[in-house]
Amino acid sequence: MSDFFDVPIFKTIKETAETAKLSSYFIRQLILQNKIKFVKSGTKYLINFESLLKYLNTGETTEKIQG
């Protein structure tokens, strides 16, 4: 019996922009508008990459993760 957890992939704004071929400005705008899931860790924003992909594919928005 194996138990696996679906662990989300978190990336910084810069990593997200490079991977998704989007501008950092666009990623920041999505964060400020709470359109993708993210966590603020100190001064850095960590983006849930799957949430970004879902937003780009469907246009569905999500709320900020409190933390």
Rosetta blueprint (number, residue, H / E / L):
1 M L
2 S L
3 D L
4 F L
5 F L
6 D L
7 V L
8 P L
9 I L
10 F E
11 K E
12 T E
13 I H
14 K H
15 E H
16 T H
17 A H
18 E H
19 T H
20 A H
21 K L
22 L L
23 S L
24 S H
25 Y H
26 F H
27 I H
28 R H
29 Q H
30 L H
31 I H
32 L H
33 Q L
34 N L
35 K L
36 I L
37 K L
38 F E
39 V E
40 K E
41 S E
42 G L
43 T L
44 K E
45 Y E
46 L E
47 I E
48 N E
49 F H
50 E H
51 S H
52 L H
53 L H
54 K H
55 Y H
56 L H
57 N H
58 T H
59 G L
60 E L
61 T L
62 T L
63 E L
64 K L
65 I L
66 Q L
67 G L
